[in-house]
């Protein structure tokens, strides 16, 4: 559970590195909370799951409002953990601009997010897994 909320503790921290575990568990946490908000307020996914979804249904403003507030609250930690995750594979945070390239950019970023971080320190900081620290004694 601690890995899921670690980006909230590092809210405005865009420097340094983040492990895959921190990035993916935070993403999972955000998705679960969004689904819980949607189901609890009778949003779109709750209608799809119950089989009562109709295209002409009115939008649920409570679900949209709470979901929007949650998304707004997560905007900065999401950017920060994504930049730190890119730093872990020795890429600049500017690679996030690939989000604006439909499909191809998303696939490239997905591959980047799945890659293991660089062993040892890189230009963005020390390895968050602590690997490569004994290399200086060889």
N, C-alpha and C positions, 0 to 999 in steps of 0.2 A: 504494500500500500504506500510505503514511503516514496518509492520511485514514481508513483502516479502523481503525487503532489509536489515533488521536488521542483518542477518548473515554477510553481507559485512562490516558493521560497527564493528562487532566483529570478523574480519577476522582470526586472529591467536589466538583467545581466546578459549582454550580447557578446561578451568576450569569453574566452575559454572554450572548453570542449564538453560535449555531452555524449554519453554512451548510447548505443542503440536501445538498451533496456529503458533508459529514461525517456527517450523519444517515443518509442512504441507504446510503453505503458501509459504515458500521458495521453497519447492519441486514443488509446483504448478507453481510458477514463472519461475523456471528453465525449466519445461516442456513446458510452453507456449512460452518462448523465443526460445527454441530449435525448436518447431514447426514453429514459425514465420520465423526463419532463413531457415529452410528446405523449406517452401512454397515460400519464397521470392527468393530463389536461384534455385528453380526447382529441389529439392531433391526427394528422394524416396517417401515420404509421399504425396507430391504434385502429383506425377504420380499415386499413388494408389487412391487418392481422385478423380482424373479426369478420372480414368478408362483406362489410357494409359500405365500402368505399364507392362513391359515385362521383363522376366528373362534375356534376352540377352542385355538389355540396358546398355550402358556405365555408369560407376559411375560418378557422378557429383563431380568433384574435388573442385569446389568453395563451394558447400554445405558441403562437408566433411571437408574442411579446416576451414571454419567459425564455423561449429559445433564443430570441434575438439578444436579450440581456446577457444570457449565458455566453453566447458567441462573442459579444462585445467585451465581456469580462476576460475571455480567453484569448483575445486578439494579440495582445503584447506577449504573454507567456508563450503562445504558439509560435510567433515570429522568433522570439529569443531562443527557444529550444531548437527550432529548425536551423537557425544560424549557427548555434553551437554544435549541432549534429553535423553540419557541413564542415565546420572547423575541424571536427574529429577526423575527417577523411582528407584534411589539408586542402579544402576548397573555401573560397571566399563566400561570404553571405550573399553576395550579389548573384550567385547561382540560383537564388530563390526566384529571380525574374523568369526562370523557365516555367513557373506556374502560368504565365501568360501565353505560353506556346501550347495550344491544345494538343492533347494526346501525346505527341512526341516528347514535349517538355515534361509532362507528368510521368511518363515512363522512365525518362532519364533520372528524374528526382527520386522516383521509387527505387531504382537501382542504387543510387547514391545512399539513400536512407538504409538500405539493406546491407551495404558494405561494412566490413569490420573497420574500425578506426586504425590509424597508423600506430605502429608500435613505437613507444618512446615519445619524447617531446617532438613537436613540430612548431611551425612559426606562430601557432595560436595558443600554445601552452603545453603543459605536461600531459602525459597520457592519463586519462581518468581511471584506467584499469591498473595503473602503476607498473606497466611493462616497460622494459628498457632502462630501468634505473641502475642496474648493475653493469651495463655496457661500458661504463667509464673505467671499470677495473680490469678489463681484458687487456 
